[in-house]
């Protein structure tokens, strides 16, 4: 008789069966014959393996093995239930307590070699002696609660010890068998996730940084948590050795209990950073962890208990720990660029984070508030380049929202502020791009705009906004063959972008004569923002150029529905180098019924 058949109990992970001899010499073979049932046999094997590692029969705390349980659920369990902690542990607790010990009804396995007989008042059930039923039921001990459960597989109740129990997988035994079983499941999970991924994986480490959970209990502190996530994204985007998903895409998951595997599949990345922030007075606790979403491995995790003044240090530490965990080697220059200059003034930093958060909303009141916060940050730190850059953006928004009493003065002010930001921090990619955009789109200095727009591509090659911004400048300059690939690159970096990505891309496609794709991009923009008049304006021109006048008139009618006082003269007339493009746009709008 070989070593495997000497055991009193065998947990066979090849066929998902338990073979066991009870005290009365009854031999049981229990088959866990469906995905959800296989999950519970795997939980038994996990508990037994942990007891073997400890060298004693004792309770095993499941919350130490959440990643493993989630993997078992997703693979052998066929995703039969949620793998979130708040759902997974209570589910296991209830089954271990009520269903697994039930040898008579056997809700989670089939007893091989036996038939269920109908018994009045009971229904169909296996028939065992009370001693047999008790012997099996006594194996399943538990402590704690649904949220903090500890499980024991009490083989000592059968008069046997850990040496009498074997875990089998392929030709391996015990710990080696369990490790091989888990390794194969991780490989399977990785292959399955790769098949589901929405985009081909880049040829370099790819990462999505999720918004940090606001655990302060105060929604007004969202900007603080969002700023932490955004700063990490910005820092990581500065190296060409990583592929970094943009803020707009990762922030679509804000406040949602999403699995990292789902994020990876949606956005086409391998690695996901998630975390939380708790603030009490001047104390903060920041927890973060980096996961290989395809394999389920946690590459790195850390908790920081510091003061608010340590915020900058924590951001840098998280960023560099991510880079280290992904085994990316940086030159001294690349590392210095990632750290940037920023500010040492915490109050100024917090005002800029709030200003940036408000500024993105784009309403009159919020632009005014963002300007106020930026100016206050500058008064606190006159050398804080990002504050000047955001302040410049508020003056441009005044023009776009029709709030400026003198658009030319607003343009001049924006240029001055961007230039001051660049003098203070030449590595601030946003300032270079904003200045390049103003040159090309607002004062018809297209060559200067291109030159300025090329600088941030080197400073932040993985920033979707930078790539998209340079594509816009190239479009206005008429260099469509260069612009269109950049728009596609920006959309890959930002798979869930703001609608203006689609709208600007559609203009380039229209000028290249690719009308069908331009229409498809505009439909995405409108689906995202049904009341965006600019998307309907561009759609009007595309339909007109393509010869679809009825559709062009319908799109023009939507413009007037949203903005009844619209006049063509309100549109910028000098964005394109070739002014004939602007005249053709105006003619298409007039032909569709706009004035």
Number of C-alpha atoms within 10 A of each C-alpha: 5 6 8 17 10 12 18 19 24 22 24 21 19 12 14 23 23 22 17 19 15 19 15 10 9 10 13 19 18 21 20 22 15 15 18 19 21 25 26 23 26 23 19 20 23 20 22 28 22 19 18 19 11 11 12 12 18 18 18 21 18 20 15 11 11 16 16 18 24 19 21 25 24 19 20 20 21 15 16 14 14 15 20 15 15 11 13 18 22 16 16 20 22 12 16 23 15 12 17 23 22 18 23 18 18 16 15 23 24 21 19 11 8 11 12 15 12 12 11 7 6 10 11 14 15 17 17 12 9 9 12 18 16 15 19 21 20 15 18 19 16 18 14 11 11 16 16 14 18 21 23 21 21 22 20 12 16 16 10 16 16 19 12 14 22 27 24 24 21 12 10 15 18 21 19 14 20 20 15 17 18 14 13 12 18 20 14 15 21 19 13 14 19 22 12 15 20 15 16 12 17 13 9 14 17 22 27 27 24 26 24 26 20 22 17 17 11 9 10 10 17 21 21 21 22 23 21 21 24 23 17 20 23 19 22 27 22 27 23 17 18 20 25 28 30 28 25 17 22 22 19 13 13 15 11 9 8 12 13 22 24 15 22 26 20 16 25 24 28 27 27 24 25 18 20 20 22 18 21 12 7 9 13 19 17 21 18 16 17 25 21 22 25 25 22 19 15 16 16 17 16 12 14 16 14 16 14 16 15 14 17 18 12 18 17 17 14 21 19 20 17 22 18 14 13 19 10 14 11 15 8 8 8 14 15 11 17 22 17 15 17 16 19 12 14 17 15 23 25 16 23 29 27 22 27 24 18 20 24 13 12 16 14 16 11 17 25 17 17 29 24 16 24 28 21 17 27 21 12 17 18 15 19 25 27 28 32 28 27 27 28 27 27 27 24 24 19 21 17 14 12 13 14 16 10 11 17 13 13 20 22 15 17 24 23 15 23 29 21 18 25 20 13 18 18 18 22 24 27 23 29 26 28 26 24 29 27 23 24 27 22 19 15 18 17 25 16 15 26 22 16 23 30 18 20 26 21 15 23 25 22 27 30 28 23 26 26 26 26 29 28 28 29 26 27 25 22 19 15 19 12 13 25 22 14 22 24 17 17 26 22 21 27 23 21 20 22 14 20 18 24 22 25 23 26 29 27 25 22 22 16 15 14 15 21 14 14 25 22 13 23 26 20 16 25 20 12 15 14 15 16 18 20 16 27 26 23 25 30 30 28 29 24 22 18 14 11 13 18 13 16 26 22 16 23 24 19 19 22 17 13 14 13 10 9 15 11 15 9 8 13 12 16 16 24 21 18 12 12 10 17 17 12 13 20 19 16 23 23 15 16 22 13 19 13
